[in-house]
């Protein structure tokens, strides 16, 4: 009975993979990225580029932890090494598609927006001192739950949970220093938690009639909140749900890649899979 159920589950996953390939192919041609492919010279790829992108999205979309597991499930017509190299090689193209999707989301974004950051450990804390792969990008950082060794993901979403902006930064970088640069070309009501309190930042970011930054006061601050502000702060749960989904269901956090390219490819495909879901 278990074996039968497992076979049905595998068939369902492969059917979903074919749907993802079709979705990526439509997006790939719609963005005219196939025109770039025609200009390149050299030996024909073992796997078409849209299929490679679909493999990366499929792996993250179904929470497949390792590339080896994805390779064994998908059975592509190439070696495992070629599979891994191509996933990493074309991750920048996946990042380009992601940036286009973010731009489209910004065009039709809700006026209310939320900005926050989350930790992305690259290894367990006890391995931080000996970790080498991401040592030029990662650093020690702190959150409300403790210290970590890795990087931080900063995002801005709108009230409808559409992803608008994405930035990666070192674990020790102050989120307030990222906020203004990340959102410089956006407008609306920006709602942040107490970690973004800085009067000079709120003043510099403000544009009369175009945008305002509202920061939740700390519990020890004597500041009255309006009912509207309380409603806005309660809405911050939407961005927390985005972080939760990315980590729990799209495999954003990993310690398995053996190269910087592997780590960055994992993050890129996870974000793209989330946007296309």
Secondary structure as the mmCIF struct_conf table of DSSP 4:
data_model
#
loop_
_struct_conf.conf_type_id
_struct_conf.id
_struct_conf.beg_label_comp_id
_struct_conf.beg_label_asym_id
_struct_conf.beg_label_seq_id
_struct_conf.end_label_comp_id
_struct_conf.end_label_asym_id
_struct_conf.end_label_seq_id
HELX_RH_AL_P HELX_RH_AL_P1 UNK A 2 UNK A 30
TURN_TY1_P TURN_TY1_P1 UNK A 31 UNK A 33
HELX_RH_AL_P HELX_RH_AL_P2 UNK A 34 UNK A 39
BEND BEND1 UNK A 42 UNK A 43
HELX_LH_PP_P HELX_LH_PP_P1 UNK A 44 UNK A 45
BEND BEND2 UNK A 46 UNK A 47
HELX_RH_AL_P HELX_RH_AL_P3 UNK A 49 UNK A 61
TURN_TY1_P TURN_TY1_P2 UNK A 62 UNK A 63
HELX_RH_AL_P HELX_RH_AL_P4 UNK A 67 UNK A 74
BEND BEND3 UNK A 77 UNK A 78
HELX_RH_AL_P HELX_RH_AL_P5 UNK A 80 UNK A 89
TURN_TY1_P TURN_TY1_P3 UNK A 90 UNK A 90
HELX_RH_AL_P HELX_RH_AL_P6 UNK A 91 UNK A 107
TURN_TY1_P TURN_TY1_P4 UNK A 108 UNK A 108
BEND BEND4 UNK A 111 UNK A 111
STRN STRN1 UNK A 112 UNK A 121
BEND BEND5 UNK A 122 UNK A 123
HELX_RH_3T_P HELX_RH_3T_P1 UNK A 125 UNK A 130
TURN_TY1_P TURN_TY1_P5 UNK A 133 UNK A 137
STRN STRN2 UNK A 139 UNK A 143
TURN_TY1_P TURN_TY1_P6 UNK A 144 UNK A 145
STRN STRN3 UNK A 146 UNK A 158
TURN_TY1_P TURN_TY1_P7 UNK A 159 UNK A 160
STRN STRN4 UNK A 163 UNK A 170
TURN_TY1_P TURN_TY1_P8 UNK A 171 UNK A 172
BEND BEND6 UNK A 173 UNK A 173
HELX_RH_AL_P HELX_RH_AL_P7 UNK A 175 UNK A 182
TURN_TY1_P TURN_TY1_P9 UNK A 183 UNK A 185
STRN STRN5 UNK A 188 UNK A 192
HELX_RH_3T_P HELX_RH_3T_P2 UNK A 194 UNK A 196
HELX_RH_AL_P HELX_RH_AL_P8 UNK A 199 UNK A 205
STRN STRN6 UNK A 207 UNK A 207
TURN_TY1_P TURN_TY1_P10 UNK A 208 UNK A 210
STRN STRN7 UNK A 211 UNK A 215
HELX_LH_PP_P HELX_LH_PP_P2 UNK A 216 UNK A 218
TURN_TY1_P TURN_TY1_P11 UNK A 219 UNK A 220
BEND BEND7 UNK A 221 UNK A 221
HELX_RH_AL_P HELX_RH_AL_P9 UNK A 227 UNK A 234
TURN_TY1_P TURN_TY1_P12 UNK A 235 UNK A 236
HELX_RH_AL_P HELX_RH_AL_P10 UNK A 237 UNK A 248
TURN_TY1_P TURN_TY1_P13 UNK A 249 UNK A 249
BEND BEND8 UNK A 250 UNK A 250
BEND BEND9 UNK A 255 UNK A 255
BEND BEND10 UNK A 258 UNK A 259
HELX_RH_AL_P HELX_RH_AL_P11 UNK A 260 UNK A 276
#
